[in-house]
Amino acid sequence: MIKRIFTFILLSLSISSSAFYSTNRILYLNLTSSEETISIEAKLDGKTKKFRLDEDSNITKRNFKSILEKLNEWELSKKYFENNLAHYEKTIFNPISTMLDESNQVHFILDEGSFAFALDLIPYKGKPLFLQRPTSFSSKPIRVVKNYKFNPDGLGLTIKDKTTDPESASLILSKIMPNTVNYNMESISKDQLAQLSNLDMALISLHGIASDGVAFMQLNDEEVYSYDLAQLNSRLLYLDSCQIGSSFNFAEQVSKSANQFIIAPLFDNEAGDSSTLTIQSFFTQLNNGSTPANAMYHTRKSLFEGYNNTYGFKTAIWKAYPFRVIQSN
């Protein structure tokens, strides 16, 4: 089954996306949450629109927390999706529908109160946004990187726990970036990790936990936090670790380093299978010249289509959707 779906992905990647990026129309959506309201500012090529959601911010936060819990439990059914996310198509996307239609990418700038919102899962014209546009996120206002270039001659690092990367998908990095050092988790300590720096790419597959504003990964019997990874000064961090992509504080700390991108799951992702396919597809596309946002867009779209055809909507969302692209600088 894995080989069949990966073949489907590779066929999808062979389709040129140059027409999609004929212009650089990036829609910026800046969400600011207070105790009462959530305000949105949309910007696209000189156009600006400001508005507020039509519900108390505590209701919005509870709703998206419930959505995240459903994702973590792998129980977000199509009925739940339609009943609980369609409302936000009307209140968030419909007011800026013209801007959305003109955009080639959507970049969400999120504060601490909204960072874990599954905003690109919201439907637009009946279909989840992440299947229609490349999406990216940041914890502060930035200019989206459009000219990212993968450096095959750069320095790479992989660390894998055999229980989170049972199929050794992380080893793809050493195939496309020969100057990569590979570690099994048992072969490296936190002190040794602290000696590494100035990397082009780090692909780390460890168990992750994010709760109450704290996020970390488990390295043997030690905990690896954002500041431990910030010192790597890796241009791109791919973190195959549950929930790390939901942490505002984690993204904020890493953004103080030379890191440009964090790729990490919003919720509990699968060990092997779909995570393996995500790694293989994402890095194949980077090697072929895609930006991280475009690489993840095609990866998630192809995974969703393959799994949806085989298992249905709920499984396809759980397997295809977890990983988000967070731009740090």
Contacts in CASP RR format, 6 or more apart in sequence:
PFRMAT RR
TARGET T0000
AUTHOR 0000-0000-0000
METHOD contacts of the structure
MODEL  1
MIKRIFTFILLSLSISSSAFYSTNRILYLNLTSSEETISIEAKLDGKTKK
FRLDEDSNITKRNFKSILEKLNEWELSKKYFENNLAHYEKTIFNPISTML
DESNQVHFILDEGSFAFALDLIPYKGKPLFLQRPTSFSSKPIRVVKNYKF
NPDGLGLTIKDKTTDPESASLILSKIMPNTVNYNMESISKDQLAQLSNLD
MALISLHGIASDGVAFMQLNDEEVYSYDLAQLNSRLLYLDSCQIGSSFNF
AEQVSKSANQFIIAPLFDNEAGDSSTLTIQSFFTQLNNGSTPANAMYHTR
KSLFEGYNNTYGFKTAIWKAYPFRVIQSN
1 310 0 8 1.000
2 273 0 8 1.000
2 276 0 8 1.000
2 277 0 8 1.000
5 277 0 8 1.000
5 303 0 8 1.000
5 306 0 8 1.000
5 307 0 8 1.000
5 310 0 8 1.000
6 277 0 8 1.000
6 280 0 8 1.000
6 281 0 8 1.000
8 302 0 8 1.000
8 305 0 8 1.000
8 306 0 8 1.000
9 277 0 8 1.000
9 280 0 8 1.000
9 281 0 8 1.000
9 299 0 8 1.000
9 302 0 8 1.000
9 303 0 8 1.000
10 281 0 8 1.000
10 284 0 8 1.000
12 298 0 8 1.000
12 301 0 8 1.000
12 302 0 8 1.000
12 305 0 8 1.000
13 281 0 8 1.000
13 284 0 8 1.000
13 285 0 8 1.000
13 288 0 8 1.000
13 298 0 8 1.000
13 302 0 8 1.000
17 290 0 8 1.000
17 294 0 8 1.000
17 298 0 8 1.000
20 104 0 8 1.000
21 104 0 8 1.000
21 294 0 8 1.000
23 104 0 8 1.000
24 104 0 8 1.000
24 146 0 8 1.000
25 44 0 8 1.000
25 45 0 8 1.000
25 102 0 8 1.000
25 103 0 8 1.000
25 104 0 8 1.000
25 105 0 8 1.000
26 44 0 8 1.000
26 103 0 8 1.000
26 104 0 8 1.000
26 105 0 8 1.000
26 106 0 8 1.000
26 107 0 8 1.000
26 144 0 8 1.000
26 146 0 8 1.000
27 42 0 8 1.000
27 43 0 8 1.000
27 44 0 8 1.000
27 96 0 8 1.000
27 99 0 8 1.000
27 100 0 8 1.000
27 102 0 8 1.000
27 103 0 8 1.000
27 105 0 8 1.000
27 106 0 8 1.000
27 107 0 8 1.000
28 41 0 8 1.000
28 42 0 8 1.000
28 43 0 8 1.000
28 44 0 8 1.000
28 107 0 8 1.000
28 109 0 8 1.000
28 144 0 8 1.000
29 40 0 8 1.000
29 41 0 8 1.000
29 42 0 8 1.000
29 92 0 8 1.000
29 96 0 8 1.000
29 106 0 8 1.000
29 107 0 8 1.000
29 108 0 8 1.000
29 109 0 8 1.000
29 119 0 8 1.000
30 40 0 8 1.000
30 41 0 8 1.000
30 42 0 8 1.000
30 43 0 8 1.000
30 109 0 8 1.000
30 141 0 8 1.000
31 38 0 8 1.000
31 39 0 8 1.000
31 40 0 8 1.000
31 108 0 8 1.000
31 109 0 8 1.000
31 110 0 8 1.000
31 111 0 8 1.000
31 114 0 8 1.000
31 117 0 8 1.000
31 119 0 8 1.000
32 38 0 8 1.000
32 39 0 8 1.000
32 40 0 8 1.000
32 41 0 8 1.000
32 111 0 8 1.000
32 114 0 8 1.000
33 39 0 8 1.000
33 57 0 8 1.000
33 60 0 8 1.000
33 61 0 8 1.000
33 111 0 8 1.000
33 112 0 8 1.000
33 113 0 8 1.000
33 114 0 8 1.000
34 57 0 8 1.000
35 57 0 8 1.000
35 58 0 8 1.000
36 56 0 8 1.000
36 57 0 8 1.000
37 52 0 8 1.000
37 53 0 8 1.000
37 56 0 8 1.000
37 57 0 8 1.000
38 52 0 8 1.000
38 53 0 8 1.000
38 57 0 8 1.000
38 60 0 8 1.000
38 114 0 8 1.000
39 50 0 8 1.000
39 51 0 8 1.000
39 52 0 8 1.000
39 53 0 8 1.000
40 50 0 8 1.000
40 51 0 8 1.000
40 52 0 8 1.000
40 53 0 8 1.000
40 92 0 8 1.000
41 48 0 8 1.000
41 49 0 8 1.000
41 50 0 8 1.000
42 48 0 8 1.000
42 49 0 8 1.000
42 50 0 8 1.000
42 96 0 8 1.000
42 99 0 8 1.000
44 99 0 8 1.000
44 102 0 8 1.000
44 103 0 8 1.000
45 102 0 8 1.000
47 99 0 8 1.000
49 95 0 8 1.000
49 96 0 8 1.000
49 99 0 8 1.000
51 95 0 8 1.000
53 60 0 8 1.000
53 91 0 8 1.000
53 92 0 8 1.000
54 91 0 8 1.000
55 91 0 8 1.000
61 113 0 8 1.000
61 114 0 8 1.000
63 84 0 8 1.000
64 114 0 8 1.000
64 116 0 8 1.000
64 117 0 8 1.000
64 118 0 8 1.000
65 116 0 8 1.000
66 84 0 8 1.000
67 76 0 8 1.000
67 84 0 8 1.000
67 85 0 8 1.000
67 118 0 8 1.000
67 121 0 8 1.000
68 116 0 8 1.000
68 118 0 8 1.000
68 246 0 8 1.000
68 266 0 8 1.000
68 267 0 8 1.000
70 76 0 8 1.000
70 80 0 8 1.000
71 118 0 8 1.000
71 266 0 8 1.000
71 267 0 8 1.000
71 268 0 8 1.000
71 317 0 8 1.000
71 318 0 8 1.000
71 321 0 8 1.000
71 322 0 8 1.000
72 243 0 8 1.000
72 267 0 8 1.000
72 268 0 8 1.000
74 268 0 8 1.000
74 314 0 8 1.000
74 318 0 8 1.000
75 314 0 8 1.000
76 314 0 8 1.000
76 317 0 8 1.000
76 318 0 8 1.000
77 313 0 8 1.000
77 314 0 8 1.000
78 313 0 8 1.000
78 314 0 8 1.000
81 121 0 8 1.000
81 123 0 8 1.000
81 128 0 8 1.000
81 313 0 8 1.000
81 317 0 8 1.000
82 123 0 8 1.000
85 121 0 8 1.000
85 122 0 8 1.000
85 123 0 8 1.000
86 123 0 8 1.000
86 126 0 8 1.000
88 119 0 8 1.000
88 122 0 8 1.000
89 122 0 8 1.000
89 123 0 8 1.000
89 124 0 8 1.000
89 126 0 8 1.000
92 119 0 8 1.000
92 122 0 8 1.000
93 100 0 8 1.000
93 122 0 8 1.000
93 124 0 8 1.000
93 129 0 8 1.000
97 124 0 8 1.000
100 106 0 8 1.000
100 124 0 8 1.000
100 133 0 8 1.000
103 133 0 8 1.000
104 133 0 8 1.000
104 134 0 8 1.000
105 133 0 8 1.000
105 134 0 8 1.000
105 135 0 8 1.000
105 136 0 8 1.000
105 144 0 8 1.000
105 293 0 8 1.000
105 294 0 8 1.000
106 120 0 8 1.000
106 129 0 8 1.000
106 133 0 8 1.000
106 134 0 8 1.000
106 135 0 8 1.000
106 136 0 8 1.000
107 135 0 8 1.000
107 136 0 8 1.000
107 137 0 8 1.000
107 138 0 8 1.000
107 144 0 8 1.000
107 327 0 8 1.000
108 119 0 8 1.000
108 120 0 8 1.000
108 135 0 8 1.000
108 136 0 8 1.000
108 137 0 8 1.000
108 138 0 8 1.000
109 137 0 8 1.000
109 138 0 8 1.000
109 139 0 8 1.000
109 140 0 8 1.000
109 141 0 8 1.000
109 142 0 8 1.000
110 117 0 8 1.000
110 119 0 8 1.000
110 137 0 8 1.000
110 138 0 8 1.000
110 139 0 8 1.000
110 248 0 8 1.000
111 139 0 8 1.000
111 248 0 8 1.000
112 139 0 8 1.000
112 248 0 8 1.000
112 249 0 8 1.000
113 248 0 8 1.000
115 137 0 8 1.000
115 139 0 8 1.000
115 246 0 8 1.000
115 247 0 8 1.000
115 248 0 8 1.000
115 251 0 8 1.000
116 246 0 8 1.000
116 247 0 8 1.000
116 248 0 8 1.000
116 266 0 8 1.000
118 266 0 8 1.000
118 321 0 8 1.000
119 129 0 8 1.000
119 135 0 8 1.000
120 128 0 8 1.000
120 129 0 8 1.000
120 130 0 8 1.000
120 133 0 8 1.000
120 135 0 8 1.000
120 324 0 8 1.000
121 128 0 8 1.000
121 129 0 8 1.000
121 130 0 8 1.000
121 317 0 8 1.000
121 321 0 8 1.000
122 128 0 8 1.000
122 129 0 8 1.000
123 129 0 8 1.000
124 132 0 8 1.000
128 317 0 8 1.000
128 321 0 8 1.000
129 135 0 8 1.000
130 297 0 8 1.000
130 300 0 8 1.000
130 301 0 8 1.000
130 321 0 8 1.000
131 300 0 8 1.000
131 301 0 8 1.000
131 304 0 8 1.000
133 297 0 8 1.000
134 291 0 8 1.000
134 293 0 8 1.000
134 294 0 8 1.000
134 296 0 8 1.000
134 297 0 8 1.000
134 325 0 8 1.000
135 293 0 8 1.000
135 297 0 8 1.000
135 324 0 8 1.000
135 325 0 8 1.000
136 144 0 8 1.000
136 292 0 8 1.000
136 293 0 8 1.000
136 324 0 8 1.000
136 325 0 8 1.000
136 326 0 8 1.000
136 327 0 8 1.000
137 251 0 8 1.000
137 324 0 8 1.000
137 325 0 8 1.000
137 326 0 8 1.000
137 327 0 8 1.000
138 251 0 8 1.000
138 255 0 8 1.000
138 326 0 8 1.000
138 327 0 8 1.000
138 328 0 8 1.000
139 248 0 8 1.000
139 251 0 8 1.000
139 252 0 8 1.000
139 255 0 8 1.000
139 326 0 8 1.000
140 252 0 8 1.000
140 255 0 8 1.000
142 327 0 8 1.000
142 328 0 8 1.000
142 329 0 8 1.000
144 293 0 8 1.000
144 327 0 8 1.000
145 260 0 8 1.000
145 261 0 8 1.000
145 291 0 8 1.000
145 327 0 8 1.000
146 291 0 8 1.000
147 291 0 8 1.000
148 260 0 8 1.000
148 261 0 8 1.000
148 291 0 8 1.000
148 292 0 8 1.000
149 289 0 8 1.000
150 176 0 8 1.000
150 286 0 8 1.000
150 287 0 8 1.000
150 289 0 8 1.000
151 177 0 8 1.000
151 200 0 8 1.000
151 235 0 8 1.000
152 176 0 8 1.000
152 177 0 8 1.000
152 178 0 8 1.000
152 287 0 8 1.000
153 177 0 8 1.000
153 179 0 8 1.000
154 177 0 8 1.000
154 179 0 8 1.000
154 200 0 8 1.000
154 201 0 8 1.000
155 179 0 8 1.000
155 180 0 8 1.000
155 198 0 8 1.000
155 199 0 8 1.000
155 200 0 8 1.000
155 201 0 8 1.000
156 173 0 8 1.000
156 174 0 8 1.000
156 177 0 8 1.000
156 179 0 8 1.000
156 180 0 8 1.000
156 181 0 8 1.000
156 199 0 8 1.000
156 200 0 8 1.000
156 201 0 8 1.000
156 202 0 8 1.000
156 203 0 8 1.000
156 234 0 8 1.000
157 180 0 8 1.000
157 181 0 8 1.000
157 183 0 8 1.000
157 196 0 8 1.000
157 199 0 8 1.000
157 201 0 8 1.000
157 202 0 8 1.000
157 203 0 8 1.000
157 204 0 8 1.000
157 232 0 8 1.000
157 234 0 8 1.000
158 170 0 8 1.000
158 171 0 8 1.000
158 173 0 8 1.000
158 174 0 8 1.000
158 180 0 8 1.000
158 181 0 8 1.000
158 182 0 8 1.000
158 183 0 8 1.000
158 202 0 8 1.000
158 203 0 8 1.000
158 204 0 8 1.000
158 205 0 8 1.000
159 170 0 8 1.000
159 183 0 8 1.000
159 184 0 8 1.000
159 185 0 8 1.000
159 188 0 8 1.000
159 193 0 8 1.000
159 202 0 8 1.000
159 203 0 8 1.000
159 204 0 8 1.000
159 205 0 8 1.000
159 206 0 8 1.000
159 219 0 8 1.000
160 168 0 8 1.000
160 170 0 8 1.000
160 182 0 8 1.000
160 183 0 8 1.000
160 184 0 8 1.000
160 185 0 8 1.000
160 204 0 8 1.000
160 205 0 8 1.000
160 206 0 8 1.000
161 185 0 8 1.000
161 205 0 8 1.000
161 206 0 8 1.000
161 207 0 8 1.000
161 218 0 8 1.000
162 184 0 8 1.000
162 185 0 8 1.000
163 207 0 8 1.000
163 271 0 8 1.000
164 205 0 8 1.000
164 206 0 8 1.000
164 207 0 8 1.000
164 240 0 8 1.000
164 241 0 8 1.000
164 271 0 8 1.000
164 272 0 8 1.000
164 275 0 8 1.000
165 205 0 8 1.000
165 240 0 8 1.000
165 271 0 8 1.000
165 272 0 8 1.000
165 275 0 8 1.000
165 276 0 8 1.000
166 271 0 8 1.000
166 272 0 8 1.000
167 272 0 8 1.000
167 273 0 8 1.000
167 276 0 8 1.000
169 205 0 8 1.000
169 240 0 8 1.000
169 272 0 8 1.000
169 275 0 8 1.000
169 276 0 8 1.000
169 279 0 8 1.000
169 280 0 8 1.000
170 182 0 8 1.000
170 203 0 8 1.000
170 204 0 8 1.000
170 205 0 8 1.000
170 240 0 8 1.000
170 279 0 8 1.000
171 182 0 8 1.000
172 279 0 8 1.000
172 280 0 8 1.000
172 283 0 8 1.000
172 284 0 8 1.000
173 180 0 8 1.000
173 201 0 8 1.000
173 203 0 8 1.000
173 283 0 8 1.000
174 180 0 8 1.000
174 182 0 8 1.000
176 283 0 8 1.000
176 284 0 8 1.000
176 286 0 8 1.000
176 287 0 8 1.000
177 200 0 8 1.000
177 201 0 8 1.000
180 201 0 8 1.000
185 206 0 8 1.000
185 219 0 8 1.000
185 220 0 8 1.000
186 220 0 8 1.000
188 219 0 8 1.000
189 219 0 8 1.000
189 220 0 8 1.000
189 222 0 8 1.000
190 219 0 8 1.000
190 222 0 8 1.000
190 224 0 8 1.000
190 228 0 8 1.000
193 219 0 8 1.000
193 224 0 8 1.000
193 228 0 8 1.000
193 232 0 8 1.000
194 228 0 8 1.000
194 231 0 8 1.000
196 232 0 8 1.000
197 231 0 8 1.000
197 232 0 8 1.000
197 233 0 8 1.000
198 233 0 8 1.000
198 258 0 8 1.000
199 232 0 8 1.000
199 233 0 8 1.000
199 234 0 8 1.000
199 235 0 8 1.000
200 234 0 8 1.000
200 235 0 8 1.000
200 236 0 8 1.000
201 234 0 8 1.000
201 235 0 8 1.000
201 236 0 8 1.000
201 238 0 8 1.000
202 229 0 8 1.000
202 232 0 8 1.000
202 234 0 8 1.000
202 236 0 8 1.000
202 237 0 8 1.000
202 238 0 8 1.000
203 238 0 8 1.000
203 240 0 8 1.000
203 279 0 8 1.000
203 283 0 8 1.000
204 217 0 8 1.000
204 229 0 8 1.000
204 237 0 8 1.000
204 238 0 8 1.000
204 239 0 8 1.000
204 240 0 8 1.000
204 241 0 8 1.000
205 240 0 8 1.000
205 241 0 8 1.000
205 275 0 8 1.000
206 217 0 8 1.000
206 218 0 8 1.000
206 219 0 8 1.000
206 224 0 8 1.000
206 240 0 8 1.000
206 241 0 8 1.000
207 217 0 8 1.000
207 218 0 8 1.000
207 241 0 8 1.000
207 242 0 8 1.000
208 215 0 8 1.000
208 216 0 8 1.000
208 217 0 8 1.000
208 218 0 8 1.000
208 241 0 8 1.000
208 242 0 8 1.000
208 243 0 8 1.000
208 244 0 8 1.000
209 215 0 8 1.000
209 216 0 8 1.000
209 217 0 8 1.000
209 218 0 8 1.000
209 242 0 8 1.000
209 243 0 8 1.000
210 242 0 8 1.000
210 243 0 8 1.000
210 244 0 8 1.000
210 245 0 8 1.000
210 246 0 8 1.000
210 247 0 8 1.000
210 250 0 8 1.000
211 243 0 8 1.000
213 247 0 8 1.000
213 248 0 8 1.000
213 249 0 8 1.000
214 247 0 8 1.000
214 249 0 8 1.000
215 225 0 8 1.000
215 226 0 8 1.000
215 243 0 8 1.000
215 244 0 8 1.000
215 245 0 8 1.000
215 246 0 8 1.000
215 247 0 8 1.000
215 249 0 8 1.000
215 250 0 8 1.000
216 223 0 8 1.000
216 224 0 8 1.000
216 225 0 8 1.000
217 223 0 8 1.000
217 224 0 8 1.000
217 239 0 8 1.000
217 241 0 8 1.000
217 244 0 8 1.000
218 224 0 8 1.000
225 250 0 8 1.000
225 253 0 8 1.000
226 247 0 8 1.000
226 249 0 8 1.000
226 250 0 8 1.000
226 251 0 8 1.000
226 252 0 8 1.000
226 253 0 8 1.000
226 254 0 8 1.000
227 253 0 8 1.000
229 237 0 8 1.000
229 239 0 8 1.000
229 254 0 8 1.000
229 257 0 8 1.000
229 259 0 8 1.000
230 253 0 8 1.000
230 254 0 8 1.000
230 256 0 8 1.000
230 257 0 8 1.000
230 259 0 8 1.000
231 257 0 8 1.000
232 257 0 8 1.000
232 259 0 8 1.000
233 257 0 8 1.000
233 258 0 8 1.000
233 259 0 8 1.000
234 258 0 8 1.000
234 259 0 8 1.000
235 258 0 8 1.000
235 259 0 8 1.000
235 260 0 8 1.000
235 261 0 8 1.000
236 259 0 8 1.000
236 260 0 8 1.000
236 261 0 8 1.000
236 262 0 8 1.000
236 263 0 8 1.000
236 292 0 8 1.000
237 254 0 8 1.000
237 259 0 8 1.000
237 261 0 8 1.000
237 262 0 8 1.000
237 263 0 8 1.000
237 264 0 8 1.000
238 263 0 8 1.000
238 264 0 8 1.000
238 279 0 8 1.000
238 282 0 8 1.000
238 283 0 8 1.000
239 245 0 8 1.000
239 262 0 8 1.000
239 263 0 8 1.000
239 264 0 8 1.000
239 265 0 8 1.000
240 265 0 8 1.000
240 269 0 8 1.000
240 275 0 8 1.000
240 279 0 8 1.000
241 264 0 8 1.000
241 265 0 8 1.000
242 265 0 8 1.000
242 267 0 8 1.000
242 268 0 8 1.000
242 269 0 8 1.000
243 265 0 8 1.000
243 266 0 8 1.000
243 267 0 8 1.000
243 268 0 8 1.000
244 250 0 8 1.000
244 262 0 8 1.000
244 264 0 8 1.000
244 265 0 8 1.000
245 251 0 8 1.000
245 262 0 8 1.000
245 264 0 8 1.000
245 265 0 8 1.000
245 266 0 8 1.000
245 324 0 8 1.000
245 326 0 8 1.000
246 266 0 8 1.000
246 267 0 8 1.000
250 262 0 8 1.000
251 262 0 8 1.000
251 326 0 8 1.000
251 328 0 8 1.000
254 262 0 8 1.000
254 328 0 8 1.000
255 328 0 8 1.000
255 329 0 8 1.000
257 328 0 8 1.000
258 329 0 8 1.000
259 328 0 8 1.000
259 329 0 8 1.000
260 327 0 8 1.000
260 328 0 8 1.000
260 329 0 8 1.000
261 292 0 8 1.000
261 325 0 8 1.000
261 326 0 8 1.000
261 327 0 8 1.000
261 328 0 8 1.000
262 325 0 8 1.000
262 326 0 8 1.000
262 328 0 8 1.000
263 282 0 8 1.000
263 292 0 8 1.000
263 296 0 8 1.000
263 323 0 8 1.000
263 324 0 8 1.000
263 325 0 8 1.000
263 326 0 8 1.000
264 323 0 8 1.000
264 324 0 8 1.000
264 326 0 8 1.000
265 322 0 8 1.000
265 323 0 8 1.000
265 324 0 8 1.000
266 321 0 8 1.000
266 322 0 8 1.000
266 323 0 8 1.000
266 324 0 8 1.000
267 322 0 8 1.000
268 322 0 8 1.000
269 275 0 8 1.000
269 322 0 8 1.000
269 323 0 8 1.000
270 318 0 8 1.000
270 319 0 8 1.000
270 322 0 8 1.000
273 319 0 8 1.000
274 303 0 8 1.000
274 307 0 8 1.000
274 318 0 8 1.000
274 319 0 8 1.000
274 320 0 8 1.000
275 322 0 8 1.000
277 299 0 8 1.000
277 303 0 8 1.000
278 299 0 8 1.000
278 300 0 8 1.000
278 303 0 8 1.000
278 322 0 8 1.000
278 323 0 8 1.000
281 295 0 8 1.000
281 298 0 8 1.000
281 299 0 8 1.000
281 302 0 8 1.000
281 303 0 8 1.000
282 292 0 8 1.000
282 295 0 8 1.000
282 296 0 8 1.000
282 299 0 8 1.000
282 323 0 8 1.000
285 294 0 8 1.000
285 295 0 8 1.000
285 298 0 8 1.000
285 299 0 8 1.000
286 292 0 8 1.000
286 295 0 8 1.000
290 298 0 8 1.000
292 325 0 8 1.000
292 327 0 8 1.000
293 325 0 8 1.000
293 327 0 8 1.000
296 323 0 8 1.000
296 324 0 8 1.000
296 325 0 8 1.000
299 323 0 8 1.000
300 320 0 8 1.000
300 321 0 8 1.000
300 323 0 8 1.000
301 320 0 8 1.000
303 316 0 8 1.000
303 319 0 8 1.000
303 320 0 8 1.000
304 316 0 8 1.000
304 317 0 8 1.000
304 319 0 8 1.000
304 320 0 8 1.000
304 321 0 8 1.000
305 316 0 8 1.000
306 316 0 8 1.000
307 315 0 8 1.000
307 316 0 8 1.000
307 319 0 8 1.000
307 320 0 8 1.000
308 315 0 8 1.000
308 316 0 8 1.000
311 319 0 8 1.000
END
